[in-house]
Amino acid sequence: MGKLSRAALLYISAVVAAAVVLVARGPFTGLSWQYVVFLGILVIVSESRATQLRKGQLTWSSSSAAMLASVVLVGPVGAAMVGACTALGLRRGPSVLQRVFNTAMYALSAYLAGRAFLALGGQVGLPGENSFPGIIWPFAGAALVLVAANHGLLSGVLWLTRGPDQGAAAALGSQGVGLSGRLLLSDLGYAAYGLLIAALWSVVGPFAPLLVLIPLFVARWAVAQFAEQQKAYEATVGALCQAVETKDFYTRGHSDRVSRGSVMIAREIGMRGERVEAIRYAGMLHDVGKLGVPTKVLRKTGTLTDQEYAAIQLHPMRGLDIVREIGFLDEALAGIMHHHERIDGRGYPMGLAGEEIPEFARVLAVADAFDSMTSTRSYRGARPVGEAVAELRKWSGTQFDPAFVDAFVAALRREGWQRPEPPRPPGSPLLGSEDLAALTEPDHDDPGTPLRVIDSL
Ligand SMILES: [Fe+2]
């Protein structure tokens, strides 16, 4: 763990001290230990089985439901004790200090939620038929206080531990994502289950949490499977991209940027979520067919022979051959195969024109050409963004779909574009302008590259 600042240590100590003092003050008389034990176990299980969602960004735990049920059933002190059970969660990863802070944070948040419940007129104990709807508002207030206190306390520690190298922040604040709006909403959503558990307890006793949370655990398991599947997809696509870029180092990062540009266009035209995801994959894999093009042709810096040029023009078909069996690519396959078609019908491999060209391919073509122009190539330096936009406009309607050029330019104005660093081929010095001028074969993605008709291979 990185070294924490004095302010961070003071903050953590203050949170821990506040939690200990508030719980130690009691009162403990009349506290139903049965509820504390059952709900405490539920918190431990929830914390141990917290589900990590996509990209390691979001952790989904149902412990807030158990804490809020304890607010209703056992009041502030009992709720703080249930919250403190997070210390016993079996989740791997948190350091001792992180675990201590989290425990104090949950205990304090649950205590404050319990106080809010009482202050808003809530009655501690098993809710009965007459408790509704009166209990809803105190419960909603308690839920808001729990979530706000949780996220507020966590924000504090993240802010204080955010050093120049972020090391300590990473050590303590791996839950930094906890501050995300999505997690906030998920916590508030889980809060409703807390009231359900408390209300059902009078009917089925300690089985209430099981009845309420088992379906949620099952749903969470399904989400976890989906997240695992997504990780496998990302790894597959990443490995293929890596292979292409190893073979053709001048296009390093190109797949990523074409993917980003395609997503910008897709969002701009209001494409729905799953198609945006598919076009992201299409961007990553659009040139995967280069794996089927001889390396010496890809790396050749002089003029290509007709045969070599034909080999390059085959890459969309080769790409389709390589990835067609990957089920999740679906619509992305059409994008990969047709990303060099032109609106005027003079592209390849099929010579499709206008709307005959699949939408994904028309989107990819714009992002692909733009990134090619704004990146360094073996025969020229990177062109400025403004110049590349002018070039897209120039070829709009002949090479590119005008609607997608407009969409890309609009998205660019809003989001900007980071041009890549010039690539440095392994073992080679960076090419100077004289070297660049000496090399003549244009990248196949450059718009305006003269069309060559190849009669035979
Ligand atoms: Fe290509």
Residues whose N, C-alpha, C, O or C-beta is under 5 A from the ligand:
A	BS01	LIG	H286 D287
